[in-house]
């Protein structure tokens, strides 16, 4: 750039001029994300409150962060950065206009509160990927000292979670470091640091993404999520999918969703469709969707080529004997048979003949290797079960150990993320790629997700389904994505939890309480409040000075979240209390009727066993709620109360950590499902399937079946809140 005699900067290329004390973080980060080169031009002589100006080579200029970002977003190469359609683009504009509300001052905390509530169930401000809106708000918060006070106050959990996520992006980190270097000081500190694009700050309380991907280049990283369509996705698969997506997006690369359909005996269209639905629910969209079966023809050609090159042989050794020989390092009698003999048997396998079905094709690796996965693993085997994609076209199928390294290579995968349980198979993966003559794919390991009292083996989960211990793969006690979401888990909580875990290699057994506690932070600020009493344990409370006739008042369904709407509450002389509350009251005690006021209990009626069967009292609305020990929920004795079925769910397994020698049959918890009848306030008639609510003093619930009348009550599943009591997991 050049400076004229008047001191005005004339741009020879895009550059942004700003006060050195107020860096133009959003403009520079937006330029990085959009693939546009913008020169930073900090000026120490400009007042702190000076707005940044973006200068174009043609002489035009855009004043202010909002205008500059609008130009960059339109001129850049990042798809969707300004919104992928007219609606999303307009929403981006709204947030750019909102920047004026985030200036330091008395209005800053309420502006943060607004953004916090908006982000309660969202990962990004607009749509499903980062946009100019996220960059603009992030930049404003980073340079505002007041935001540190907001974060420390703990009253903006959703905003803080979003901010830390956006700040961990490599473009944001690089921009902060650039501005700090230009100023010659430390500059604003991001929430996380990065090396080459994916590294967390050492001081972070969460997990680390410091995986330093070998050979990674921005824009060229390709990851893959390869589920086998032999069951529903569980929470472990969700971690794998989210990690692969995270690194693909962080490095501006591609994510391949590949169905690893190499075993027709276990796979089905039902499972494949469920995986598609679950990925959509998780907000994960692959840049490519493929099937291993797309490559079957080529894999058969590879098999024949390996035989002719002497790198694979056909073995008709019985399965158990083959397994024993591999364990003992004993070569098969078939290992050194001629290529002609191997080709003869291979053709029988391809035909699916009786003779062929007795055989398996084995890689010729190293039968003396200490790593037993290298002892001539099976590469192909026969299976006459019709394939859910290809029907009866094929009779011989590659194993996972054969297909995965080949398909990873030919589909362009650069980095294969695998759980650490596959550590021993890493050498086999590399060897297989060399045998087949395909390019090398980098492998990175991360820890498998293990939870207490939980099985994640699809074989064992299928056993629970087959034995009718659960209703289906979507049973709310199951660790499947559909199961835990049916239980009330929010996808946003899952994503936040996975990001906290990072890509750590440390294997540990996790409690469920942390995940459910994150979920509570998301649902509590927005879910409507309702009231219920247990149908079989309710006690009448008569107020002698109560309203002469029922009075209906309209109150918020959530006092701090107007968007939750309103509800009607009936106040009258005759009320219902929970028996446990009635039993805790003493004669003459003043109690608080929640959302109404205080009342004195003047007399208590008990039956022969000493159980409380009735209370009589009088309202004392001028009394202070601060002076009462007992605050009770209540319902009016009206005919419009809604019949409820409250369901409490427990662990399916009685043992915290399952060992290999354990028999799953002995560990089944036969008391993992309990339900109780209750009555709810009349407003609960309108609750829809999937709605999340809080029943005051009873917990959080999700609607599984809507109210259809007394014979078909409203079915509500209890949602754990991260505390031990009443928790499923």
C-alpha positions as a printed Julia matrix, in Angstrom:
729×3 Matrix{Float64}:
   0.0     0.0     0.0
   1.01    3.66   -0.46
   0.36    6.73    1.66
  -0.5    10.03   -0.03
   0.56   13.48    1.16
  -2.71   13.75    3.07
  -1.96   10.54    4.98
  -4.72    8.51    3.34
  -3.82    4.9     2.58
  -4.17    3.98   -1.09
  -4.42    0.23   -1.56
  -2.37   -1.58   -4.18
  -4.09   -4.76   -2.96
  -6.76   -5.57   -0.38
  -5.75   -4.26    3.01
  -7.46   -3.38    6.25
  -6.51   -0.4     8.38
  -7.4    -0.48   12.06
  -6.34    0.73   15.48
  -3.48   -1.38   16.81
  -5.35   -1.49   20.13
  -8.52   -2.89   18.52
  -7.44   -5.51   15.95
  -9.73   -6.27   13.01
  -9.91   -9.94   13.95
 -13.22  -10.69   12.23
 -12.17   -9.17    8.89
  -8.8   -10.92    8.82
 -10.21  -14.29    9.96
 -13.04  -13.99    7.44
 -10.49  -13.38    4.72
  -8.54  -16.51    5.75
 -11.69  -18.61    5.68
 -12.7   -17.18    2.3
  -9.32  -17.7     0.68
  -8.76  -13.97    0.15
  -5.42  -12.31    0.85
  -5.83   -9.18    2.97
  -2.89   -7.21    4.28
  -3.17   -6.16    7.93
  -2.3    -2.49    8.52
  -2.46   -1.67   12.26
  -2.02    1.99   13.18
  -0.85    2.83   16.71
  -1.91    6.46   16.25
  -5.57    5.66   15.67
  -7.92    5.9    18.7
  -9.08    2.59   20.14
 -12.7     3.21   19.09
 -11.79    3.72   15.39
 -13.71    1.31   13.16
 -11.65   -0.73   10.68
 -11.66    0.15    6.98
 -11.16   -2.35    4.16
  -9.45   -0.82    1.11
  -9.8    -2.32   -2.38
  -7.15   -1.97   -5.08
  -9.64    0.04   -7.13
  -9.84    2.73   -4.45
 -13.2     1.78   -3.0
 -13.41    1.29    0.73
 -15.78   -0.44    3.14
 -16.09    1.09    6.59
 -16.78   -1.15    9.55
 -16.58   -4.86   10.23
 -20.07   -5.62    8.92
 -19.57   -4.02    5.52
 -16.08   -5.46    5.11
 -17.26   -8.97    5.9
 -20.16   -8.67    3.47
 -17.71   -7.91    0.67
 -15.26  -10.66    1.69
 -18.04  -13.24    2.01
 -19.37  -12.42   -1.46
 -15.94  -12.27   -3.11
 -14.46  -15.32   -1.37
 -14.17  -18.97   -2.29
 -15.78  -20.48    0.81
 -19.15  -22.03   -0.08
 -21.88  -21.09    2.35
 -19.81  -18.44    4.18
 -22.49  -15.87    3.37
 -25.31  -18.41    3.62
 -26.18  -21.04    1.03
 -29.57  -19.54    0.13
 -31.54  -16.29    0.4
 -32.92  -17.11    3.87
 -29.54  -17.97    5.37
 -27.88  -14.94    3.74
 -30.51  -12.69    5.29
 -29.89  -14.28    8.69
 -26.16  -13.6     8.29
 -27.02   -9.95    7.56
 -29.1    -9.78   10.74
 -26.15  -10.91   12.83
 -23.8    -8.48   11.1
 -26.26   -5.71   12.0
 -26.31   -7.04   15.57
 -22.61   -6.15   15.98
 -23.63   -2.67   17.14
 -25.23   -4.28   20.22
 -21.96   -5.9    21.29
 -20.09   -2.69   22.03
 -18.67   -2.32   25.56
 -21.07   -0.73   27.97
 -24.12   -1.36   30.13
 -25.97   -3.11   27.31
 -23.23   -5.67   26.64
 -24.32   -8.29   29.25
 -27.92   -8.34   27.96
 -26.69   -8.66   24.38
 -24.6   -11.66   25.47
 -27.63  -13.12   27.25
 -29.64  -12.86   24.03
 -26.94  -14.64   22.0
 -26.61  -17.27   24.74
 -30.3   -18.14   24.6
 -30.25  -18.2    20.81
 -27.36  -20.68   20.84
 -28.99  -23.03   23.35
 -29.73  -25.66   20.71
 -27.36  -24.52   17.96
 -23.76  -25.18   16.98
 -23.53  -22.2    14.61
 -25.39  -18.89   14.47
 -26.67  -19.6    10.96
 -27.17  -22.98    9.3
 -24.92  -25.99    9.84
 -21.47  -24.52    9.14
 -19.41  -21.49   10.05
 -20.48  -18.26    8.36
 -19.55  -14.59    8.42
 -22.02  -14.26   11.3
 -19.96  -16.53   13.57
 -16.72  -14.78   12.6
 -18.16  -11.33   13.22
 -19.57  -12.11   16.67
 -16.43  -14.03   17.66
 -14.26  -11.07   16.66
 -16.32   -8.58   18.63
 -16.33  -10.73   21.76
 -12.59  -11.39   21.58
 -11.65   -7.71   21.64
 -14.18   -6.8    24.34
 -12.74   -7.04   27.91
 -16.27   -7.32   29.29
 -16.66  -10.73   27.69
 -14.13  -12.24   30.08
 -16.41  -11.21   32.95
 -19.4   -12.79   31.2
 -17.5   -16.06   30.77
 -16.28  -16.12   34.35
 -19.79  -15.41   35.62
 -20.95  -18.77   34.26
 -24.33  -17.4    33.17
 -23.75  -17.82   29.43
 -22.88  -21.53   29.01
 -24.13  -21.83   25.44
 -22.37  -18.67   24.3
 -19.16  -19.78   26.03
 -19.34  -23.25   24.48
 -19.93  -21.75   21.02
 -17.18  -19.17   21.47
 -14.6   -21.76   22.54
 -15.54  -23.94   19.56
 -15.22  -21.11   17.01
 -12.04  -19.79   18.66
 -10.41  -23.22   18.29
 -10.58  -22.98   14.49
  -7.06  -22.73   13.03
  -7.99  -19.62   11.03
  -9.06  -17.82   14.21
  -5.94  -18.88   16.09
  -3.67  -17.81   13.24
  -5.42  -14.43   13.03
  -5.04  -13.75   16.75
  -1.36  -14.69   16.58
  -0.88  -12.5    13.48
  -2.42   -9.44   15.13
  -0.43  -10.0    18.32
   2.81  -10.24   16.33
   2.04   -7.06   14.38
   1.29   -5.21   17.6
   4.39   -6.63   19.26
   2.48   -7.95   22.28
   0.47  -10.91   23.42
  -2.79   -9.73   21.93
  -6.19  -11.28   22.69
  -5.85  -14.89   23.8
  -7.95  -17.45   21.89
  -9.8   -20.24   23.63
  -7.49  -22.82   22.1
  -4.22  -22.97   20.22
  -3.41  -24.95   17.1
  -0.45  -26.4    15.34
  -1.08  -26.82   11.68
  -4.78  -26.53   12.27
  -5.86  -28.83   15.08
  -4.37  -28.31   18.52
  -5.89  -27.3    21.83
  -4.39  -25.03   24.44
  -2.42  -26.94   27.05
  -4.43  -25.25   29.74
  -7.77  -26.36   28.37
 -10.01  -28.28   30.72
 -11.37  -30.38   27.9
  -9.84  -32.97   25.59
  -7.11  -32.24   23.11
  -7.16  -32.18   19.32
  -3.37  -32.0    19.23
  -3.06  -34.86   16.79
  -0.61  -33.14   14.43
  -1.87  -34.98   11.36
   1.15  -36.32    9.49
   1.34  -35.06    5.94
  -1.79  -32.94    6.29
  -2.23  -30.05    3.88
  -4.96  -27.48    4.11
  -7.67  -28.31    1.58
  -6.35  -31.79    0.84
  -7.24  -33.83    3.93
  -9.78  -36.6     3.32
 -11.22  -38.62    6.21
 -13.8   -41.38    6.2
 -16.48  -42.73    8.49
 -17.04  -46.4     7.53
 -19.99  -47.88    9.48
 -20.98  -51.48    8.86
 -24.76  -51.66    8.21
 -25.14  -54.49   10.72
 -26.75  -52.51   13.51
 -27.79  -49.03   14.58
 -25.16  -46.37   15.31
 -24.28  -46.16   18.99
 -22.58  -43.41   20.94
 -19.13  -44.8    20.1
 -19.91  -44.53   16.4
 -21.14  -40.98   17.0
 -17.71  -40.06   18.38
 -16.01  -41.59   15.34
 -18.31  -39.77   12.92
 -17.92  -36.43   14.69
 -14.13  -36.7    14.92
 -13.8   -37.54   11.23
 -16.08  -34.67   10.33
 -14.24  -32.31   12.68
 -10.86  -32.91   11.06
 -12.24  -32.87    7.53
 -13.86  -29.47    8.16
 -10.94  -28.07   10.18
  -8.55  -28.83    7.33
 -11.07  -27.7     4.68
 -11.0   -31.2     3.25
 -13.58  -33.88    2.53
 -15.49  -36.45    4.57
 -16.44  -39.76    2.99
 -19.32  -41.72    4.5
 -18.72  -45.29    3.4
 -20.95  -48.26    4.18
 -18.6   -51.15    4.88
 -20.95  -53.81    3.52
 -18.65  -56.85    3.27
 -20.7   -59.31    5.36
 -24.17  -59.97    3.88
 -25.06  -62.32    6.75
 -25.31  -59.41    9.22
 -26.29  -56.46    7.06
 -29.64  -55.09    5.96
 -31.36  -52.11    4.36
 -32.98  -51.37    7.73
 -29.61  -50.83    9.36
 -28.3   -48.76    6.45
 -31.36  -46.53    6.52
 -31.07  -46.07   10.28
 -27.44  -44.98    9.87
 -28.46  -42.43    7.22
 -31.12  -41.06    9.57
 -28.75  -40.95   12.54
 -26.06  -39.07   10.62
 -28.69  -36.55    9.53
 -29.8   -36.2    13.15
 -26.19  -35.58   14.18
 -25.84  -32.95   11.45
 -23.11  -34.89    9.68
 -23.14  -34.67    5.9
 -20.57  -36.56    3.87
 -19.05  -34.98    0.79
 -19.29  -38.48   -0.72
 -21.45  -41.47    0.21
 -20.02  -44.76   -1.0
 -20.22  -48.5    -0.38
 -17.4   -50.98   -0.15
 -19.56  -53.07   -2.49
 -18.97  -50.4    -5.16
 -15.46  -51.84   -5.38
 -16.26  -55.58   -5.34
 -15.42  -56.12   -9.02
 -12.07  -54.42   -8.64
 -11.37  -56.24   -5.38
 -11.94  -59.59   -7.11
  -9.46  -58.53   -9.79
  -6.99  -57.61   -7.05
  -7.48  -61.01   -5.44
  -6.7   -62.83   -8.68
  -3.66  -60.62   -9.25
  -2.32  -61.36   -5.75
  -2.67  -65.1    -6.35
  -0.79  -64.9    -9.63
   1.96  -62.87   -7.94
   2.26  -65.45   -5.16
   1.1   -62.99   -2.51
  -2.11  -64.84   -1.61
  -3.1   -68.49   -1.4
  -6.3   -70.49   -1.02
  -6.62  -72.48    2.19
  -9.19  -75.21    2.88
  -8.02  -75.77    6.46
 -11.01  -76.0     8.87
 -11.68  -72.75   10.71
 -10.75  -73.95   14.21
  -7.56  -75.6    13.01
  -6.61  -72.46   11.06
  -7.17  -70.36   14.16
  -4.98  -72.67   16.26
  -2.22  -72.74   13.66
  -2.16  -68.95   13.5
  -1.88  -68.74   17.28
   1.05  -71.19   17.26
   2.74  -69.76   14.16
   2.32  -72.97   12.16
   2.2   -72.61    8.4
  -0.82  -74.07    6.63
  -0.3   -77.1     4.41
  -1.72  -74.96    1.6
   0.7   -72.05    2.0
   3.16  -73.21   -0.64
   0.82  -74.83   -3.12
   1.18  -73.81   -6.75
  -0.34  -70.73   -8.32
  -2.3   -73.06  -10.63
  -3.83  -74.88   -7.65
  -4.66  -71.58   -5.96
  -6.32  -70.26   -9.12
  -8.35  -73.46   -9.45
  -9.68  -73.1    -5.9
 -10.18  -69.34   -6.33
 -12.49  -69.98   -9.27
 -14.47  -72.4    -7.1
 -14.8   -69.68   -4.46
 -15.97  -67.15   -7.05
 -18.61  -69.63   -8.23
 -19.68  -70.32   -4.64
 -19.44  -74.07   -5.16
 -19.45  -76.52   -2.26
 -15.71  -76.95   -2.69
 -15.2   -73.2    -2.87
 -17.2   -72.59    0.28
 -14.77  -74.79    2.2
 -11.93  -72.4     1.34
 -10.65  -68.99    2.36
  -8.12  -66.78    0.61
  -5.25  -65.7     2.86
  -2.66  -62.96    2.48
   0.86  -64.36    2.52
   2.49  -62.22    5.2
   4.63  -63.58    8.07
   3.56  -66.66   10.02
   6.42  -66.13   12.53
   5.62  -62.51   13.32
   5.2   -61.6    16.99
   2.25  -59.5    15.9
  -0.24  -62.28   15.26
  -2.42  -60.13   12.99
   0.36  -60.55   10.42
   0.13  -64.34   10.44
  -1.51  -64.75    7.05
  -4.9   -63.16    7.8
  -7.98  -64.18    5.8
  -8.56  -61.76    2.91
 -11.61  -63.32    1.16
 -14.25  -65.86    2.14
 -17.42  -67.27    0.6
 -20.9   -66.24    1.67
 -24.02  -67.38   -0.2
 -26.38  -65.06    1.68
 -27.9   -62.51   -0.74
 -26.3   -59.09   -0.31
 -28.68  -56.24    0.54
 -27.11  -54.09   -2.21
 -25.85  -56.52   -4.86
 -28.18  -59.49   -4.38
 -26.65  -62.81   -5.49
 -24.11  -61.38   -7.93
 -21.15  -62.27   -5.71
 -20.37  -65.43   -3.79
 -16.99  -64.4    -2.39
 -16.45  -61.27   -0.31
 -13.37  -59.41    0.95
 -12.9   -59.23    4.7
 -12.67  -55.88    6.44
  -8.89  -56.37    6.79
  -8.64  -56.7     3.01
 -11.24  -54.21    1.8
 -10.58  -51.31    4.17
  -6.92  -50.56    3.3
  -7.66  -50.95   -0.42
 -10.82  -48.82   -0.53
  -9.27  -46.15    1.72
  -6.45  -45.8    -0.78
  -8.49  -45.77   -4.0
 -11.15  -43.4    -2.63
  -8.48  -40.84   -1.8
  -8.53  -41.06    2.0
  -5.45  -39.31    3.39
  -5.96  -39.98    7.09
  -7.74  -42.97    8.61
  -8.84  -42.37   12.21
  -9.11  -45.67   14.11
  -9.71  -46.53   17.75
  -6.7   -47.73   19.72
  -8.13  -51.25   19.91
  -6.91  -51.6    16.31
  -3.31  -50.78   17.27
  -2.05  -54.3    16.49
  -3.79  -54.19   13.12
  -2.0   -51.05   12.01
   0.98  -53.07   10.74
  -1.42  -55.41    8.93
  -3.18  -52.43    7.31
   0.13  -51.03    6.04
   1.32  -54.47    4.84
  -1.96  -55.07    2.99
  -1.6   -51.77    1.14
   1.92  -52.73    0.08
   0.76  -56.16   -1.09
  -2.02  -54.66   -3.17
   0.21  -51.96   -4.6
  -1.87  -48.98   -3.48
  -0.73  -45.74   -1.93
  -0.15  -45.36    1.8
  -2.84  -43.87    4.02
  -1.83  -42.23    7.3
  -3.38  -43.75   10.43
  -4.23  -41.89   13.64
  -5.55  -43.63   16.72
  -7.91  -42.27   19.33
  -9.44  -43.89   22.39
 -12.62  -45.89   22.15
 -15.53  -44.47   24.11
 -16.32  -46.75   27.06
 -19.11  -46.15   29.56
 -19.91  -47.85   32.85
 -22.69  -50.45   32.87
 -22.85  -50.3    29.08
 -22.27  -52.7    26.2
 -21.3   -51.24   22.82
 -20.64  -54.51   21.03
 -23.19  -54.79   18.21
 -23.23  -58.55   18.67
 -24.24  -58.15   22.33
 -26.72  -55.4    21.56
 -28.31  -57.68   18.96
 -28.56  -60.34   21.69
 -30.55  -57.95   23.89
 -32.92  -57.33   20.99
 -33.25  -61.03   20.11
 -33.88  -62.02   23.74
 -36.58  -59.33   24.13
 -34.74  -57.62   26.98
 -35.38  -54.42   25.02
 -38.12  -53.48   22.6
 -35.8   -52.67   19.68
 -32.55  -50.98   18.71
 -34.27  -47.68   19.53
 -35.08  -48.67   23.11
 -34.37  -45.67   25.39
 -32.08  -47.82   27.56
 -29.86  -48.6    24.57
 -26.64  -46.62   23.91
 -27.65  -46.22   20.26
 -28.01  -42.7    18.89
 -31.74  -43.26   18.46
 -32.01  -44.79   21.92
 -30.31  -41.98   23.85
 -32.06  -39.3    21.77
 -35.38  -40.99   22.48
 -34.35  -40.75   26.14
 -33.96  -36.99   25.83
 -30.35  -36.49   24.8
 -29.91  -33.4    22.66
 -27.6   -33.65   19.66
 -25.93  -30.41   20.74
 -24.99  -32.06   24.06
 -23.45  -34.99   22.19
 -21.38  -32.69   20.0
 -20.18  -30.64   22.97
 -19.28  -33.8    24.89
 -17.31  -35.22   21.97
 -15.4   -31.97   21.51
 -14.53  -32.04   25.21
 -13.14  -35.55   24.79
 -10.92  -34.5    21.9
  -8.86  -37.08   20.04
  -7.18  -38.45   23.16
  -5.51  -41.86   23.11
  -6.12  -42.38   26.83
  -8.51  -45.28   27.37
 -10.8   -44.91   30.36
 -14.19  -45.98   31.62
 -16.5   -43.01   31.72
 -19.54  -42.26   33.83
 -22.6   -41.03   32.01
 -23.15  -38.16   34.42
 -20.9   -35.67   32.59
 -22.77  -36.15   29.32
 -26.18  -35.85   30.97
 -25.01  -32.77   32.91
 -24.1   -31.09   29.6
 -27.52  -32.1    28.29
 -29.18  -30.48   31.3
 -27.37  -27.2    30.6
 -28.95  -27.19   27.17
 -32.52  -28.14   28.05
 -32.96  -26.36   31.4
 -32.92  -22.78   30.08
 -35.63  -23.46   27.5
 -37.88  -26.38   28.48
 -41.39  -25.57   29.79
 -42.31  -26.23   33.44
 -45.29  -28.35   34.45
 -46.7   -29.91   37.6
 -47.69  -33.48   38.46
 -48.63  -35.59   41.49
 -48.45  -39.35   41.78
 -51.88  -40.87   41.13
 -51.56  -43.53   43.82
 -49.95  -41.27   46.39
 -51.86  -38.0    46.4
 -53.43  -36.3    49.39
 -56.27  -33.69   49.37
 -55.51  -30.28   50.84
 -58.55  -28.1    51.58
 -58.09  -24.34   51.92
 -60.91  -22.94   54.08
 -60.36  -19.41   52.77
 -59.56  -20.38   49.19
 -61.34  -18.88   46.18
 -65.12  -19.28   46.4
 -65.08  -20.43   42.8
 -62.12  -21.61   40.69
 -59.92  -18.81   39.37
 -57.85  -19.3    36.23
 -54.65  -17.3    35.81
 -52.25  -17.29   32.88
 -48.59  -17.74   33.79
 -45.39  -18.37   31.8
 -44.43  -21.97   31.1
 -40.86  -20.87   31.82
 -40.31  -17.68   33.82
 -36.97  -16.91   32.18
 -37.79  -18.06   28.64
 -40.86  -16.31   27.2
 -40.62  -18.33   23.98
 -41.81  -21.38   25.94
 -45.28  -19.83   25.94
 -47.93  -19.63   28.61
 -50.12  -22.0    30.59
 -53.36  -21.76   32.53
 -53.3   -22.44   36.27
 -56.51  -23.0    38.23
 -56.6   -21.79   41.85
 -59.31  -23.21   44.09
 -60.12  -24.48   47.57
 -59.51  -28.16   46.86
 -55.98  -29.17   45.92
 -53.89  -32.31   45.51
 -50.46  -32.66   47.12
 -47.95  -35.48   46.78
 -48.22  -37.84   49.77
 -44.5   -37.42   50.51
 -45.02  -33.66   50.97
 -48.17  -34.14   53.01
 -46.3   -36.52   55.3
 -43.55  -33.98   55.91
 -45.89  -31.23   57.17
 -46.62  -30.47   60.82
 -49.82  -28.96   62.17
 -49.55  -25.19   62.36
 -46.64  -25.08   59.9
 -46.53  -22.45   57.2
 -45.68  -23.82   53.78
 -45.34  -22.31   50.29
 -47.63  -23.41   47.48
 -45.37  -22.89   44.51
 -46.52  -20.22   42.02
 -49.3   -19.12   44.39
 -48.21  -18.16   47.88
 -48.05  -19.27   51.5
 -50.58  -21.25   53.49
 -50.9   -22.55   57.08
 -51.67  -26.22   57.68
 -54.18  -26.2    60.52
 -55.11  -29.9    60.77
 -53.78  -33.24   59.51
 -55.98  -36.32   59.05
 -54.38  -39.78   59.26
 -55.63  -43.33   58.79
 -55.2   -46.26   61.18
 -51.67  -46.91   59.92
 -50.6   -43.35   60.56
 -50.49  -42.34   56.92
 -51.66  -38.82   56.09
 -54.95  -38.91   54.17
 -55.94  -35.25   54.25
 -54.87  -31.72   55.16
 -56.87  -28.62   56.02
 -55.46  -25.14   56.07
 -55.81  -21.53   55.06
 -54.07  -19.23   52.62
 -51.61  -16.69   53.98
 -50.63  -14.9    50.78
 -48.97  -12.02   52.64
 -46.48  -14.48   54.14
 -42.87  -14.53   52.92
 -41.62  -17.53   50.95
 -38.22  -16.92   52.53
 -39.57  -17.97   55.92
 -40.96  -21.37   54.89
 -39.05  -24.61   55.02
 -41.28  -26.58   52.67
 -42.12  -25.46   49.13
 -44.65  -27.86   47.59
 -46.1   -28.4    44.14
 -49.84  -28.84   43.88
 -52.68  -29.39   41.46
 -56.3   -28.28   41.57
 -58.91  -31.01   42.01
 -60.45  -30.6    38.55
 -61.58  -33.13   35.95
 -59.18  -31.78   33.31
 -56.04  -33.23   34.88
 -54.03  -35.38   32.46
 -53.25  -39.03   33.11
 -49.5   -39.65   32.93
 -47.17  -42.62   32.88
 -43.78  -41.61   34.27
 -41.03  -44.01   33.22
 -37.74  -44.36   35.1
 -34.96  -46.17   33.25
 -31.88  -47.87   34.64
 -28.78  -49.63   33.38
 -29.24  -52.76   31.29
 -26.09  -54.2    32.85
 -25.48  -54.69   36.57
 -21.67  -54.6    36.38
 -19.72  -51.39   35.86
 -16.94  -52.85   33.76
 -17.56  -55.97   31.69
 -14.62  -58.34   31.36
 -14.02  -60.74   28.45
 -14.77  -63.77   30.59
 -18.13  -62.39   31.76
 -21.3   -64.02   30.48
 -23.72  -61.28   29.47
 -26.64  -63.48   30.53
 -25.54  -63.19   34.15
 -25.29  -59.39   34.03
 -28.75  -58.45   32.76
 -30.58  -55.99   34.99
 -34.16  -57.24   35.08
 -35.3   -54.07   36.87
 -34.09  -51.5    34.37
 -37.61  -50.26   33.56
 -40.11  -48.95   36.09
 -43.17  -46.8    35.65
 -45.68  -45.03   37.87
 -49.06  -43.45   37.18
 -49.41  -39.73   37.81
 -51.71  -36.8    37.16
 -50.43  -33.72   35.35
 -51.75  -30.21   34.93
 -54.35  -29.69   32.22
 -51.85  -27.89   29.95
 -49.99  -31.15   29.39
 -52.67  -32.24   26.92
 -50.85  -30.23   24.25
 -47.43  -31.85   24.74
 -46.2   -33.42   21.5
 -43.98  -36.43   20.93
 -40.36  -35.47   21.48
 -41.16  -32.39   23.58
 -38.86  -31.93   26.57
 -40.33  -30.55   29.79
 -39.5   -30.22   33.45
 -41.97  -31.49   36.01
 -41.35  -29.26   39.01
 -39.41  -31.06   41.77
 -39.51  -34.34   39.84
 -37.04  -33.81   37.03
 -36.8   -33.51   33.27
 -38.88  -35.65   30.92
 -39.34  -36.26   27.21
 -42.67  -37.2    25.68
 -42.63  -40.65   24.07
 -46.38  -41.06   23.54
 -48.92  -38.23   23.37
 -52.06  -38.1    25.5
 -54.99  -39.82   23.81
 -57.37  -40.12   26.77
 -57.58  -41.89   30.16
 -56.9   -45.29   28.59
 -53.88  -43.96   26.68
 -51.98  -41.66   29.06
 -49.15  -39.31   28.23
 -45.95  -41.39   28.43
 -42.91  -39.5    29.7
 -39.35  -40.82   30.0
 -37.24  -39.36   32.77
 -34.12  -37.56   31.49
 -31.06  -37.88   33.75
 -29.6   -34.57   34.84
 -26.06  -35.63   35.72
 -26.73  -36.47   39.35
 -26.51  -40.04   40.64
 -30.04  -40.21   42.01
 -32.62  -41.18   39.41
 -30.03  -41.5    36.68
 -30.21  -44.17   34.02
 -26.55  -43.94   33.18
